Amino acid sequence: MIPWQEIDRAEIPGHKGEVILRKRGTEFSMRTAGIELMNSRRHGSEAALAELACSRVKPKSGLRILIGGLGMGYTLAAALEQSEPDTLITVSELIPAVVRWNREHLGHLAGMPLDDPRVSVEEEDVVVTIRKRKSAWDTILLDVDNGPDGLTRKANDRLYSISGLKISFSALRPGGILGVWSSGADEAFTRRLKQCGFQTETVTVPVRKPGKGGRHIIWLAGKP
Ligand SMILES: C[S@@+](CC[C@H](N)C(=O)[O-])C[C@H]1O[C@@H](n2cnc3c(N)ncnc32)[C@H](O)[C@@H]1O
């Protein structure tokens, strides 16, 4: 068995914890607080988040997509695959080192998506990006924790609260979709989405393609 090798670690802004990037052969892993945030061997559901949300958005031209956060770039690469030449994608990433790791170590995993001219990166909390504009986005894709509960840092809880969901609702264009990735179901979160005016759909997706292993959950919450 090849041992894990630590490549780098970085502090999480606004939180006491760290994120650690490790490598074992061709496999990469990001961990925080002893829990794996992302592994390069399992990314089917991260891609499905973008595929499912983008396939539901109409019309397809002039799309504006917000992704939080970058991770290893699989959601971003899948969003690019769904996009037209005039699509613009903003990625909000809280930890500047994660952006640097993608440029230095991880970019090849998802086909160098940061090099695409349709992509821009905001090194900030996605909450801040969402708050900046109203009726701005056709889709907001959130994969910043293990689900609607702040794993990376407790402050992320506000994304999934009633007040946070109302801000996402107003940041979406009519017909827009909020997509949220999760490792498991959460009925209370579905109820909160409905309370905020979203039409919700929950899709169960395989962790890996073509369907080996467990299942993850994606909420597709539409703004009427
Ligand atoms: C599970 S990974 C995302 C995986 C990604 N979907 C992919 O395809 O590789 C979570 C990412 O969200 C970032 N993150 C956590 N909280 C955030 C926040 N409040 N705003 C922006 N990015 C955040 C983390 O630093 C990490 O890069």
The ligand as an ORCA input file, in Angstrom:
! r2SCAN-3c Opt
* xyz 0 1
  C     -16.195     19.249     -0.994
  S     -15.183     20.496     -1.648
  C     -15.959     20.850     -3.198
  C     -15.767     19.793     -4.213
  C     -16.112     20.248     -5.608
  N     -17.558     20.207     -5.823
  C     -15.417     19.412     -6.666
  O     -16.059     19.075     -7.661
  O     -14.245     19.106     -6.503
  C     -15.652     21.924     -0.691
  C     -14.954     23.184     -1.112
  O     -15.687     24.297     -0.616
  C     -14.784     25.257     -0.068
  N     -15.555     26.076      0.889
  C     -15.955     25.745      2.153
  N     -16.711     26.721      2.689
  C     -16.810     27.696      1.742
  C     -17.468     28.958      1.692
  N     -18.182     29.407      2.727
  N     -17.338     29.707      0.575
  C     -16.620     29.251     -0.491
  N     -15.971     28.063     -0.502
  C     -16.067     27.290      0.589
  C     -13.685     24.391      0.514
  O     -12.510     25.120      0.728
  C     -13.549     23.322     -0.569
  O     -12.680     23.739     -1.585
*
